[in-house]
Amino acid sequence: MGNTKSLGIAYIDQDISGSSVIESSGTLGYTAEAVGAVTQLTSKATAVTLNKSAGRITMNNASLATATNATFTLNNSYISANDTVILTISGGQATPGSYNAFANALATGTVSITLRNISGGPLSEAIVINFAIIHCA
C-alpha cells in the first residue's frame, strides 16, 4: 500500500504527499455526510445548531436596515478554539454585493457570525450563508 502511513496505532489509506502537503487535481472538500443545512427561526439574531464540518445556514427573512449588523451564534460540536471558520454568502436569495458576512468570537463548540447590510436601503431576504471549518490542531 503505497499511500499508507503509520499513525502509531493503525494504518489508513490517504492521498497525502509526505506529511505536510495535500494535493488534488480535482475537487477538494467534504463528503456529503460531513455537510448539513439549518434554517434560522424567529429573527436574524436567533442562534442555530448544526453539528457538521460544513453546511448552509438559511437566515430568517426579517428586515435588516442599511449599515446595520445582525449577529447570531452557530453552535457546532466540530468547532474547536483553534479552528478557522470560512463563510460565503450563497447566491439565490441575496441581492448581489449587498452584504458582508464574517465570523468572530470563536470558542470551542461555537462561533459568532455577523451579517452586515452594505446596500443603500433596508433588505428583507432569507440570506444563505455557506460555512466550512478548517481544523487547526
N, CA, C and O atoms as a MOPAC input file, in Angstrom:
PM7 MOZYME 1SCF
protein

 N      0.83800 1    -1.17600 1     0.00000 1
 C      0.00000 1     0.00000 1     0.00000 1
 C      0.88600 1     1.24200 1     0.00000 1
 O      1.40500 1     1.63900 1     1.04300 1
 N      1.05500 1     1.85100 1    -1.16200 1
 C      1.93400 1     2.99400 1    -1.31500 1
 C      1.46700 1     4.25700 1    -0.61600 1
 O      2.29500 1     5.08200 1    -0.22800 1
 N      0.16900 1     4.43000 1    -0.44500 1
 C     -0.36000 1     5.64000 1     0.19300 1
 C     -0.77000 1     5.38900 1     1.63700 1
 O     -1.65800 1     6.06700 1     2.15300 1
 N     -0.14400 1     4.43500 1     2.28800 1
 C     -0.48700 1     4.12000 1     3.66600 1
 C      0.58500 1     4.67300 1     4.58300 1
 O      1.78000 1     4.54600 1     4.31400 1
 N      0.14000 1     5.29200 1     5.67900 1
 C      1.06400 1     5.90600 1     6.61900 1
 C      0.74700 1     5.39600 1     8.01500 1
 O     -0.41700 1     5.36100 1     8.41400 1
 N      1.76300 1     5.00200 1     8.75300 1
 C      1.56900 1     4.55000 1    10.11700 1
 C      1.17000 1     5.72200 1    10.99600 1
 O      1.79900 1     6.78000 1    10.96400 1
 N      0.11400 1     5.52400 1    11.78300 1
 C     -0.32600 1     6.55100 1    12.72800 1
 C      0.00200 1     6.14100 1    14.15000 1
 O     -0.47600 1     6.76600 1    15.09700 1
 N      0.80600 1     5.10500 1    14.31900 1
 C      1.19400 1     4.65700 1    15.63400 1
 C      0.31200 1     3.54800 1    16.17100 1
 O      0.80600 1     2.63400 1    16.83100 1
 N     -0.99500 1     3.60900 1    15.89900 1
 C     -1.89300 1     2.58300 1    16.41100 1
 C     -2.63400 1     1.86000 1    15.29300 1
 O     -3.19200 1     0.78500 1    15.51000 1
 N     -2.64100 1     2.43800 1    14.11000 1
 C     -3.37200 1     1.83700 1    12.99600 1
 C     -2.79200 1     2.36800 1    11.69000 1
 O     -1.90700 1     3.22300 1    11.69200 1
 N     -3.29100 1     1.86000 1    10.59900 1
 C     -2.89900 1     2.32000 1     9.28800 1
 C     -4.13300 1     2.81500 1     8.54600 1
 O     -5.21300 1     2.24000 1     8.68200 1
 N     -3.97800 1     3.87600 1     7.76500 1
 C     -5.08200 1     4.37600 1     6.94600 1
 C     -4.58000 1     4.66700 1     5.54000 1
 O     -3.40200 1     4.97100 1     5.35100 1
 N     -5.46500 1     4.57500 1     4.55300 1
 C     -5.13400 1     4.97800 1     3.19400 1
 C     -5.42200 1     6.45900 1     3.05500 1
 O     -6.37900 1     6.96300 1     3.64400 1
 N     -4.61200 1     7.16100 1     2.28600 1
 C     -4.75100 1     8.60700 1     2.17000 1
 C     -4.16700 1     9.11500 1     0.86400 1
 O     -3.42900 1     8.40000 1     0.18600 1
 N     -4.49400 1    10.33000 1     0.51700 1
 C     -3.93100 1    10.99000 1    -0.65500 1
 C     -3.04500 1    12.12600 1    -0.17800 1
 O     -3.35400 1    13.29700 1    -0.39500 1
 N     -1.95600 1    11.78200 1     0.46200 1
 C     -1.06200 1    12.78100 1     1.04300 1
 C      0.35200 1    12.52300 1     0.53900 1
 O      0.80500 1    11.37900 1     0.48600 1
 N      1.04900 1    13.60500 1     0.16600 1
 C      2.46000 1    13.52500 1    -0.18900 1
 C      3.25300 1    13.92600 1     1.03900 1
 O      3.14700 1    15.06100 1     1.50400 1
 N      4.04500 1    13.01000 1     1.56700 1
 C      4.76100 1    13.31800 1     2.80000 1
 C      3.77100 1    13.46100 1     3.93400 1
 O      2.75800 1    12.76200 1     3.96800 1
 N      4.04900 1    14.35600 1     4.85800 1
 C      3.14200 1    14.52800 1     5.98300 1
 C      2.59500 1    15.94000 1     6.08000 1
 O      1.84900 1    16.24200 1     7.01100 1
 N      2.95000 1    16.82500 1     5.13200 1
 C      2.50800 1    18.21400 1     5.26300 1
 C      1.91300 1    18.79900 1     3.99700 1
 O      1.63500 1    19.99700 1     3.95500 1
 N      1.70500 1    17.98800 1     2.95300 1
 C      1.17700 1    18.50500 1     1.69900 1
 C     -0.01200 1    17.65900 1     1.25800 1
 O      0.07200 1    16.43100 1     1.21500 1
 N     -1.10400 1    18.31400 1     0.93500 1
 C     -2.25200 1    17.63500 1     0.34900 1
 C     -2.39300 1    18.16500 1    -1.06800 1
 O     -2.46700 1    19.37600 1    -1.27800 1
 N     -2.43100 1    17.26500 1    -2.03900 1
 C     -2.52000 1    17.66900 1    -3.42800 1
 C     -3.77200 1    17.08600 1    -4.06300 1
 O     -4.20100 1    15.98300 1    -3.72400 1
 N     -4.34900 1    17.84200 1    -4.98800 1
 C     -5.52300 1    17.34800 1    -5.69000 1
 C     -5.54700 1    17.93100 1    -7.09400 1
 O     -5.28800 1    19.11800 1    -7.29200 1
 N     -5.85800 1    17.08500 1    -8.05900 1
 C     -6.04900 1    17.59200 1    -9.41400 1
 C     -7.53500 1    17.72000 1    -9.70900 1
 O     -7.93400 1    18.05900 1   -10.82300 1
 N     -8.35000 1    17.44500 1    -8.69300 1
 C     -9.80600 1    17.53100 1    -8.82200 1
 C    -10.38300 1    18.31500 1    -7.66700 1
 O     -9.77400 1    19.27300 1    -7.18900 1
 N    -11.54000 1    17.91600 1    -7.22400 1
 C    -12.23600 1    18.58100 1    -6.13600 1
 C    -11.62200 1    18.21700 1    -4.79300 1
 O    -11.28600 1    17.05800 1    -4.54500 1
 N    -11.47800 1    19.20800 1    -3.93500 1
 C    -11.01300 1    19.00700 1    -2.57700 1
 C    -12.08100 1    19.57300 1    -1.66100 1
 O    -12.39000 1    20.76100 1    -1.75400 1
 N    -12.64500 1    18.78000 1    -0.79500 1
 C    -13.71400 1    19.28400 1     0.05300 1
 C    -14.21700 1    18.24000 1     1.01900 1
 O    -13.46500 1    17.37400 1     1.46600 1
 N    -15.49600 1    18.32800 1     1.33800 1
 C    -16.12100 1    17.48400 1     2.33900 1
 C    -17.03200 1    16.45000 1     1.67900 1
 O    -17.58500 1    16.69400 1     0.60600 1
 N    -17.18200 1    15.30900 1     2.31900 1
 C    -18.11300 1    14.30300 1     1.83200 1
 C    -19.54200 1    14.76000 1     2.11100 1
 O    -19.75800 1    15.66400 1     2.91800 1
 N    -20.50300 1    14.15000 1     1.45700 1
 C    -21.91100 1    14.50400 1     1.66300 1
 C    -22.32300 1    14.31000 1     3.11400 1
 O    -23.15600 1    15.06100 1     3.62200 1
 N    -21.75700 1    13.31800 1     3.78900 1
 C    -22.09000 1    13.05800 1     5.18600 1
 C    -21.57500 1    14.14800 1     6.11600 1
 O    -22.09700 1    14.30700 1     7.21900 1
 N    -20.56500 1    14.90100 1     5.69700 1
 C    -19.96200 1    15.93700 1     6.53500 1
 C    -20.64300 1    17.28700 1     6.38900 1
 O    -20.29400 1    18.23800 1     7.08800 1
 N    -21.61800 1    17.38000 1     5.47800 1
 C    -22.27100 1    18.64800 1     5.17000 1
 C    -23.73400 1    18.60600 1     5.60100 1
 O    -24.39800 1    17.57800 1     5.46200 1
 N    -24.23600 1    19.72900 1     6.12500 1
 C    -25.62300 1    19.79000 1     6.54800 1
 C    -26.23800 1    21.14500 1     6.27200 1
 O    -25.59800 1    22.02200 1     5.69300 1
 N    -27.47900 1    21.31300 1     6.68900 1
 C    -28.19000 1    22.57500 1     6.48500 1
 C    -29.08900 1    22.84000 1     7.68400 1
 O    -29.59000 1    21.91500 1     8.32400 1
 N    -29.28100 1    24.12600 1     7.97500 1
 C    -30.14600 1    24.53400 1     9.07000 1
 C    -30.82400 1    25.84200 1     8.67100 1
 O    -30.25300 1    26.64700 1     7.93600 1
 N    -32.04600 1    26.04700 1     9.16200 1
 C    -32.78500 1    27.28400 1     8.89200 1
 C    -32.98100 1    28.03700 1    10.19900 1
 O    -33.39800 1    27.47000 1    11.20900 1
 N    -32.67900 1    29.29800 1    10.15700 1
 C    -32.81600 1    30.16500 1    11.32700 1
 C    -34.28000 1    30.52900 1    11.52800 1
 O    -34.95200 1    30.93400 1    10.57900 1
 N    -34.77400 1    30.39300 1    12.73400 1
 C    -36.15000 1    30.72900 1    13.06200 1
 C    -36.22100 1    32.12700 1    13.67500 1
 O    -35.18200 1    32.69200 1    14.01500 1
 N    -37.37800 1    32.68100 1    13.82100 1
 C    -37.69600 1    33.88400 1    14.58300 1
 C    -37.08500 1    35.18400 1    14.07000 1
 O    -37.83000 1    36.08600 1    13.68600 1
 N    -35.74400 1    35.31700 1    14.04700 1
 C    -35.10700 1    36.57900 1    13.63800 1
 C    -33.70000 1    36.31300 1    13.12600 1
 O    -33.21800 1    35.18300 1    13.19500 1
 N    -33.03600 1    37.34900 1    12.60900 1
 C    -31.66200 1    37.21700 1    12.12900 1
 C    -30.67200 1    37.07300 1    13.29000 1
 O    -29.49900 1    36.77700 1    13.05900 1
 N    -31.11600 1    37.27400 1    14.51500 1
 C    -30.25500 1    37.13800 1    15.69400 1
 C    -30.44400 1    35.79500 1    16.40000 1
 O    -29.79300 1    35.54000 1    17.41200 1
 N    -31.31200 1    34.94300 1    15.89000 1
 C    -31.59700 1    33.65800 1    16.52300 1
 C    -30.45300 1    32.67600 1    16.28700 1
 O    -30.00800 1    32.49100 1    15.15400 1
 N    -29.97900 1    32.04700 1    17.36800 1
 C    -28.90800 1    31.05300 1    17.27900 1
 C    -29.37700 1    29.82200 1    16.50700 1
 O    -30.56300 1    29.49300 1    16.50100 1
 N    -28.42600 1    29.14700 1    15.85400 1
 C    -28.69700 1    27.89200 1    15.15400 1
 C    -27.69300 1    26.83800 1    15.61200 1
 O    -26.61300 1    27.16400 1    16.10500 1
 N    -28.06300 1    25.57800 1    15.44100 1
 C    -27.17000 1    24.46700 1    15.78300 1
 C    -27.05700 1    23.54600 1    14.58300 1
 O    -28.06200 1    23.09600 1    14.03300 1
 N    -25.82500 1    23.26900 1    14.18300 1
 C    -25.56200 1    22.32500 1    13.09700 1
 C    -24.21400 1    21.67900 1    13.37200 1
 O    -23.17700 1    22.33400 1    13.27000 1
 N    -24.22400 1    20.40600 1    13.71800 1
 C    -23.00700 1    19.68000 1    14.06000 1
 C    -22.46900 1    18.94100 1    12.84100 1
 O    -22.54400 1    17.71600 1    12.74400 1
 N    -21.92200 1    19.72900 1    11.91300 1
 C    -21.30400 1    19.22000 1    10.68900 1
 C    -20.04800 1    20.04100 1    10.42000 1
 O    -19.90000 1    21.14100 1    10.95400 1
 N    -19.14300 1    19.51500 1     9.59300 1
 C    -17.90900 1    20.22500 1     9.25600 1
 C    -18.12200 1    21.36100 1     8.27600 1
 O    -17.30200 1    22.27500 1     8.19100 1
 N    -19.20700 1    21.30800 1     7.54300 1
 C    -19.53900 1    22.34800 1     6.57000 1
 C    -21.05000 1    22.35700 1     6.40100 1
 O    -21.73300 1    21.40000 1     6.76700 1
 N    -21.56500 1    23.44800 1     5.84400 1
 C    -23.00100 1    23.47300 1     5.64400 1
 C    -23.53700 1    24.80300 1     5.16400 1
 O    -22.79600 1    25.71200 1     4.79000 1
 N    -24.87700 1    24.87800 1     5.19200 1
 C    -25.60100 1    26.06000 1     4.72500 1
 C    -26.54900 1    26.51500 1     5.82300 1
 O    -27.31200 1    25.71900 1     6.37100 1
 N    -26.49100 1    27.79600 1     6.13500 1
 C    -27.38500 1    28.39100 1     7.11000 1
 C    -28.32300 1    29.31900 1     6.35300 1
 O    -27.87900 1    30.30700 1     5.76700 1
 N    -29.61600 1    29.01100 1     6.35900 1
 C    -30.60500 1    29.89800 1     5.75400 1
 C    -31.11000 1    30.81700 1     6.85400 1
 O    -31.73800 1    30.37300 1     7.81500 1
 N    -30.82700 1    32.10200 1     6.70000 1
 C    -31.20200 1    33.06900 1     7.72400 1
 C    -32.67500 1    33.44000 1     7.61900 1
 O    -33.29500 1    33.26900 1     6.57000 1
 N    -33.21900 1    33.93900 1     8.69500 1
 C    -34.57600 1    34.45400 1     8.73300 1
 C    -34.67000 1    35.64900 1     7.77800 1
 O    -33.68200 1    36.35400 1     7.57200 1
 N    -35.84100 1    35.87700 1     7.20000 1
 C    -36.00600 1    36.95200 1     6.21400 1
 C    -36.43900 1    38.28900 1     6.83400 1
 O    -36.99200 1    39.13700 1     6.13300 1
 N    -36.20100 1    38.48400 1     8.11200 1
 C    -36.53600 1    39.75000 1     8.76400 1
 C    -35.76700 1    40.89600 1     8.11500 1
 O    -34.67800 1    40.69200 1     7.57900 1
 N    -36.32400 1    42.07900 1     8.16300 1
 C    -35.70300 1    43.26300 1     7.57600 1
 C    -34.40500 1    43.61400 1     8.30000 1
 O    -34.31500 1    43.52100 1     9.52400 1
 N    -33.40600 1    44.01700 1     7.52200 1
 C    -32.13400 1    44.49100 1     8.06200 1
 C    -31.84900 1    45.84900 1     7.44400 1
 O    -31.68500 1    45.96400 1     6.22900 1
 N    -31.79000 1    46.87900 1     8.28200 1
 C    -31.57600 1    48.24500 1     7.80800 1
 C    -30.19200 1    48.38600 1     7.19300 1
 O    -29.28600 1    47.60600 1     7.48700 1
 N    -30.03800 1    49.39000 1     6.33700 1
 C    -28.74000 1    49.65100 1     5.72700 1
 C    -27.71400 1    50.01300 1     6.80300 1
 O    -28.05900 1    50.62800 1     7.81200 1
 N    -26.45900 1    49.63300 1     6.58600 1
 C    -25.34800 1    49.90100 1     7.50800 1
 C    -25.61900 1    49.34500 1     8.90300 1
 O    -25.22400 1    49.93900 1     9.90600 1
 N    -26.29800 1    48.19600 1     8.95700 1
 C    -26.65500 1    47.56700 1    10.22900 1
 C    -26.15900 1    46.12600 1    10.25100 1
 O    -26.15800 1    45.43700 1     9.23100 1
 N    -25.73800 1    45.68100 1    11.43700 1
 C    -25.28900 1    44.30700 1    11.62500 1
 C    -26.37400 1    43.46600 1    12.27200 1
 O    -27.15400 1    43.95900 1    13.08700 1
 N    -26.41500 1    42.20200 1    11.90600 1
 C    -27.20900 1    41.18600 1    12.60900 1
 C    -26.22600 1    40.08900 1    12.98800 1
 O    -25.55100 1    39.53100 1    12.12200 1
 N    -26.14100 1    39.77900 1    14.27100 1
 C    -25.19100 1    38.78800 1    14.76400 1
 C    -25.94600 1    37.63600 1    15.41200 1
 O    -26.88100 1    37.84500 1    16.18500 1
 N    -25.52600 1    36.41600 1    15.08600 1
 C    -26.12300 1    35.22600 1    15.68400 1
 C    -25.03400 1    34.21100 1    15.98800 1
 O    -23.90000 1    34.35600 1    15.53100 1
 N    -25.37000 1    33.19500 1    16.75000 1
 C    -24.42500 1    32.15800 1    17.15400 1
 C    -24.68100 1    30.87900 1    16.37100 1
 O    -25.82300 1    30.43700 1    16.24300 1
 N    -23.61200 1    30.29000 1    15.85100 1
 C    -23.64700 1    28.94700 1    15.28500 1
 C    -23.05800 1    28.02100 1    16.33800 1
 O    -21.86800 1    28.09800 1    16.64400 1
 N    -23.88700 1    27.14800 1    16.89200 1
 C    -23.43000 1    26.11500 1    17.81900 1
 C    -23.06800 1    24.88700 1    16.99400 1
 O    -23.87400 1    24.40600 1    16.19800 1
 N    -21.84300 1    24.37900 1    17.19000 1
 C    -21.36100 1    23.27900 1    16.36100 1
 C    -20.28900 1    22.51800 1    17.13200 1
 O    -19.23600 1    23.07500 1    17.44300 1
 N    -20.54400 1    21.26800 1    17.43900 1
 C    -19.62100 1    20.46200 1    18.23300 1
 C    -18.30200 1    20.16600 1    17.51800 1
 O    -17.35800 1    19.69100 1    18.15100 1
 N    -18.21900 1    20.43400 1    16.22400 1
 C    -16.98800 1    20.20700 1    15.47100 1
 C    -16.00100 1    21.36200 1    15.60600 1
 O    -14.83500 1    21.20800 1    15.24200 1
 N    -16.42800 1    22.49600 1    16.11100 1
 C    -15.57200 1    23.67800 1    16.20600 1
 C    -14.72500 1    23.61000 1    17.47200 1
 O    -15.23100 1    23.37000 1    18.56800 1
 N    -13.40900 1    23.83100 1    17.29100 1
 C    -12.52600 1    23.97400 1    18.44600 1
 C    -12.02700 1    25.42100 1    18.47800 1
 O    -12.18200 1    26.16400 1    17.50900 1
 N    -11.44100 1    25.79600 1    19.57900 1
 C    -10.98600 1    27.17300 1    19.76100 1
 C     -9.84100 1    27.54700 1    18.81900 1
 O     -9.53800 1    28.73000 1    18.66300 1
 N     -9.20000 1    26.55800 1    18.18900 1
 C     -8.07000 1    26.82000 1    17.28900 1
 C     -8.45400 1    26.82100 1    15.81400 1
 O     -7.59100 1    27.03100 1    14.96200 1
 N     -9.70700 1    26.59700 1    15.49300 1
 C    -10.14200 1    26.43100 1    14.10900 1
 C    -10.33000 1    27.75700 1    13.38200 1
 O    -10.30500 1    28.83300 1    13.97900 1
 N    -10.51900 1    27.63800 1    12.07800 1
 C    -10.88600 1    28.76500 1    11.23500 1
 C    -12.22700 1    28.42200 1    10.58900 1
 O    -12.39500 1    27.33100 1    10.04300 1
 N    -13.17300 1    29.34500 1    10.65100 1
 C    -14.47900 1    29.14900 1    10.02700 1
 C    -14.56200 1    30.09200 1     8.83700 1
 O    -14.47700 1    31.31100 1     8.98700 1
 N    -14.73100 1    29.51300 1     7.65100 1
 C    -14.82800 1    30.28400 1     6.41500 1
 C    -16.30000 1    30.45600 1     6.07100 1
 O    -17.07200 1    29.50000 1     6.14100 1
 N    -16.69700 1    31.68300 1     5.69700 1
 C    -18.08400 1    31.98400 1     5.34400 1
 C    -18.16300 1    32.55500 1     3.94000 1
 O    -17.27900 1    33.29800 1     3.51300 1
 N    -19.22300 1    32.20600 1     3.22400 1
 C    -19.51300 1    32.76700 1     1.91400 1
 C    -21.01600 1    32.97500 1     1.81400 1
 O    -21.79400 1    32.10200 1     2.19700 1
 N    -21.42100 1    34.12000 1     1.30400 1
 C    -22.84000 1    34.35600 1     1.06000 1
 C    -23.18800 1    33.67300 1    -0.24700 1
 O    -22.60400 1    33.96200 1    -1.29100 1
 N    -24.14800 1    32.76400 1    -0.17800 1
 C    -24.55600 1    31.99800 1    -1.34400 1
 C    -25.43400 1    32.84400 1    -2.24700 1
 O    -26.09600 1    33.77500 1    -1.78800 1
 N    -25.43800 1    32.52200 1    -3.51700 1
 C    -26.31900 1    33.21400 1    -4.45100 1
 C    -27.77000 1    32.82900 1    -4.21100 1
 O    -28.07300 1    32.12700 1    -3.24700 1
 N    -28.63100 1    33.26200 1    -5.04300 1
 C    -30.04100 1    32.90100 1    -4.90500 1
 C    -30.84700 1    34.00000 1    -4.25500 1
 O    -31.30900 1    34.91600 1    -4.93600 1
 N    -31.02400 1    33.92300 1    -2.94400 1
 C    -31.89500 1    34.84700 1    -2.23100 1
 C    -31.24700 1    36.19300 1    -1.91700 1
 O    -31.96400 1    37.15300 1    -1.63200 1
 N    -29.93800 1    36.29800 1    -1.95700 1
 C    -29.25700 1    37.54400 1    -1.58700 1
 C    -29.08600 1    38.47100 1    -2.78200 1
 O    -28.70500 1    38.03200 1    -3.86700 1
 N    -29.36900 1    39.75400 1    -2.58000 1
 C    -29.07100 1    40.74800 1    -3.60200 1
 C    -27.55000 1    40.84500 1    -3.72100 1
 O    -26.88100 1    41.14900 1    -2.73300 1
 N    -26.98400 1    40.59100 1    -4.91500 1
 C    -25.52900 1    40.56300 1    -5.06700 1
 C    -24.86600 1    41.85100 1    -4.57900 1
 O    -25.32100 1    42.95200 1    -4.88900 1
 N    -23.78600 1    41.69700 1    -3.81200 1
 C    -22.99700 1    42.82400 1    -3.34700 1
 C    -23.62500 1    43.63100 1    -2.23200 1
 O    -23.14700 1    44.72500 1    -1.93000 1
 N    -24.68300 1    43.12800 1    -1.60900 1
 C    -25.40300 1    43.90000 1    -0.59600 1
 C    -25.04400 1    43.54200 1     0.84000 1
 O    -25.50900 1    44.19900 1     1.77200 1
 N    -24.22000 1    42.50900 1     1.03500 1
 C    -23.92500 1    42.05300 1     2.38700 1
 C    -22.45000 1    41.69700 1     2.55300 1
 O    -21.76500 1    41.34100 1     1.59400 1
 N    -21.98700 1    41.80300 1     3.78200 1
 C    -20.72300 1    41.21200 1     4.21500 1
 C    -21.05900 1    40.23000 1     5.32700 1
 O    -21.95200 1    40.48300 1     6.13500 1
 N    -20.34900 1    39.11700 1     5.36900 1
 C    -20.51300 1    38.15100 1     6.44600 1
 C    -19.13800 1    37.80900 1     6.99400 1
 O    -18.18900 1    37.60400 1     6.23700 1
 N    -19.03700 1    37.74900 1     8.32000 1
 C    -17.76300 1    37.39400 1     8.91300 1
 C    -17.97700 1    36.64500 1    10.22000 1
 O    -18.98200 1    36.81700 1    10.91000 1
 N    -16.98700 1    35.80000 1    10.53400 1
 C    -17.00500 1    35.02700 1    11.77100 1
 C    -16.17900 1    35.75500 1    12.81700 1
 O    -15.13800 1    36.33600 1    12.50700 1
 N    -16.65100 1    35.71900 1    14.06200 1
 C    -15.91400 1    36.34200 1    15.15700 1
 C    -16.25400 1    35.60700 1    16.44800 1
 O    -17.17000 1    34.78500 1    16.46700 1
 N    -15.54100 1    35.88600 1    17.50700 1
 C    -15.78700 1    35.29400 1    18.82200 1
 C    -15.83500 1    33.76600 1    18.77900 1
 O    -16.77500 1    33.15400 1    19.28500 1
 N    -14.82500 1    33.16300 1    18.17600 1
 C    -14.71000 1    31.70700 1    18.07600 1
 C    -14.33600 1    31.10500 1    19.42100 1
 O    -13.44800 1    31.61200 1    20.10600 1
 N    -15.00400 1    30.03600 1    19.79600 1
 C    -14.69200 1    29.28400 1    21.01200 1
 C    -15.03400 1    27.82500 1    20.75200 1
 O    -15.66400 1    27.51300 1    19.74200 1
 N    -14.63800 1    26.94300 1    21.62800 1
 C    -14.95400 1    25.53400 1    21.46000 1
 C    -16.46900 1    25.34600 1    21.40000 1
 O    -17.19000 1    25.69800 1    22.33400 1
 N    -16.93700 1    24.78600 1    20.28500 1
 C    -18.36300 1    24.49000 1    20.11600 1
 C    -19.21700 1    25.62900 1    19.62200 1
 O    -20.43100 1    25.46300 1    19.50200 1
 N    -18.64300 1    26.78000 1    19.32900 1
 C    -19.46800 1    27.92100 1    18.93400 1
 C    -18.66500 1    28.97600 1    18.17300 1
 O    -17.46100 1    29.13600 1    18.37700 1
 N    -19.35700 1    29.67900 1    17.30300 1
 C    -18.78000 1    30.83900 1    16.63200 1
 C    -19.89800 1    31.86900 1    16.43900 1
 O    -21.04400 1    31.52000 1    16.15800 1
 N    -19.54500 1    33.10400 1    16.59000 1
 C    -20.48100 1    34.19300 1    16.35300 1
 C    -20.33300 1    34.61800 1    14.89400 1
 O    -19.21600 1    34.81100 1    14.41300 1
 N    -21.45300 1    34.76500 1    14.19000 1
 C    -21.45200 1    35.16000 1    12.78400 1
 C    -22.21000 1    36.47500 1    12.65200 1
 O    -23.31100 1    36.63100 1    13.18000 1
 N    -21.60100 1    37.41600 1    11.93900 1
 C    -22.23100 1    38.71700 1    11.73100 1
 C    -22.50000 1    38.92700 1    10.25400 1
 O    -21.62800 1    38.70500 1     9.41300 1
 N    -23.71700 1    39.35700 1     9.94500 1
 C    -24.12100 1    39.74800 1     8.59600 1
 C    -24.33400 1    41.25100 1     8.62200 1
 O    -25.03500 1    41.75700 1     9.49800 1
 N    -23.74500 1    41.97500 1     7.68200 1
 C    -23.89200 1    43.43100 1     7.60700 1
 C    -24.51800 1    43.81200 1     6.27400 1
 O    -24.06700 1    43.37300 1     5.21600 1
 N    -25.55200 1    44.62700 1     6.33300 1
 C    -26.19800 1    45.16000 1     5.13400 1
 C    -25.38600 1    46.36500 1     4.67100 1
 O    -25.32500 1    47.38200 1     5.36100 1
 N    -24.76400 1    46.24700 1     3.50400 1
 C    -23.95100 1    47.34300 1     2.96500 1
 C    -24.62300 1    47.99400 1     1.75400 1
 O    -23.99400 1    48.75500 1     1.01900 1
 N    -25.90800 1    47.68800 1     1.55600 1
 C    -26.63800 1    48.28100 1     0.43000 1
 C    -27.10100 1    49.68500 1     0.80900 1
 O    -26.79400 1    50.16800 1     1.89900 1
 N    -27.81100 1    50.31600 1    -0.05200 1
 C    -28.31300 1    51.66200 1     0.19100 1
 C    -29.66300 1    51.72800 1     0.87100 1
 O    -30.21600 1    52.81800 1     1.01600 1
 N    -30.21400 1    50.59900 1     1.29400 1
 C    -31.52800 1    50.60700 1     1.92900 1
 C    -31.79300 1    49.32300 1     2.67700 1
 O    -30.98200 1    48.39700 1     2.63000 1
 N    -32.92100 1    49.25200 1     3.36800 1
 C    -33.25900 1    48.04400 1     4.11800 1
 C    -33.56800 1    46.87200 1     3.16900 1
 O    -34.10000 1    47.06400 1     2.07600 1
 N    -33.22200 1    45.66600 1     3.61300 1
 C    -33.47500 1    44.46000 1     2.82000 1
 C    -34.10800 1    43.39800 1     3.70400 1
 O    -33.73300 1    43.23700 1     4.86500 1
 N    -35.06400 1    42.68300 1     3.15000 1
 C    -35.73700 1    41.57800 1     3.85200 1
 C    -35.54100 1    40.30900 1     3.04200 1
 O    -36.41200 1    39.91900 1     2.26400 1
 N    -34.39500 1    39.66500 1     3.22900 1
 C    -34.05700 1    38.48400 1     2.44200 1
 C    -33.61500 1    37.34300 1     3.35000 1
 O    -32.98600 1    37.56600 1     4.38400 1
 N    -33.94800 1    36.13500 1     2.95700 1
 C    -33.50300 1    34.93400 1     3.67400 1
 C    -32.13600 1    34.54700 1     3.11200 1
 O    -32.02500 1    33.65900 1     2.26800 1
 N    -31.10800 1    35.22500 1     3.59300 1
 C    -29.74200 1    35.03000 1     3.11100 1
 C    -29.27200 1    33.60700 1     3.44200 1
 O    -29.55400 1    33.09700 1     4.52600 1
 N    -28.56800 1    32.97700 1     2.52200 1
 C    -27.96100 1    31.67300 1     2.76900 1
 C    -26.45600 1    31.87700 1     2.91300 1
 O    -25.79100 1    32.39900 1     2.01800 1
 N    -25.94600 1    31.45500 1     4.05100 1
 C    -24.51100 1    31.54700 1     4.31900 1
 C    -23.93800 1    30.13300 1     4.28900 1
 O    -24.39200 1    29.25400 1     5.02200 1
 N    -22.93300 1    29.92200 1     3.43200 1
 C    -22.20400 1    28.66000 1     3.40300 1
 C    -21.04900 1    28.77100 1     4.38100 1
 O    -20.42300 1    29.82700 1     4.47300 1
 N    -20.75000 1    27.69900 1     5.11900 1
 C    -19.60100 1    27.71900 1     6.02700 1
 C    -18.81400 1    26.43800 1     5.88700 1
 O    -19.34100 1    25.40000 1     5.48800 1
 N    -17.53100 1    26.53300 1     6.22400 1
 C    -16.65400 1    25.36900 1     6.26700 1
 C    -15.66200 1    25.58500 1     7.41600 1
 O    -15.16000 1    26.68800 1     7.62800 1
 N    -15.40000 1    24.51700 1     8.13800 1
 C    -14.46800 1    24.57200 1     9.25000 1
 C    -13.13700 1    23.99900 1     8.79800 1
 O    -13.08100 1    22.89800 1     8.25000 1
 N    -12.07700 1    24.73900 1     9.02600 1
 C    -10.72800 1    24.23000 1     8.81300 1
 C    -10.15000 1    23.99300 1    10.20000 1
 O     -9.95300 1    24.92800 1    10.97700 1
 N     -9.88400 1    22.73000 1    10.49400 1
 C     -9.40900 1    22.38100 1    11.82500 1
 C     -7.91200 1    22.63400 1    11.94600 1
 O     -7.12700 1    22.23200 1    11.08700 1
 N     -7.54000 1    23.29500 1    13.00900 1
 C     -6.13200 1    23.55800 1    13.31700 1
 C     -5.83100 1    22.94000 1    14.66900 1
 O     -6.37000 1    23.37200 1    15.68700 1
 N     -4.98800 1    21.95000 1    14.68300 1
 C     -4.67900 1    21.22600 1    15.93800 1
 C     -3.96000 1    22.10200 1    16.92500 1
 O     -3.62900 1    21.65300 1    18.02200 1

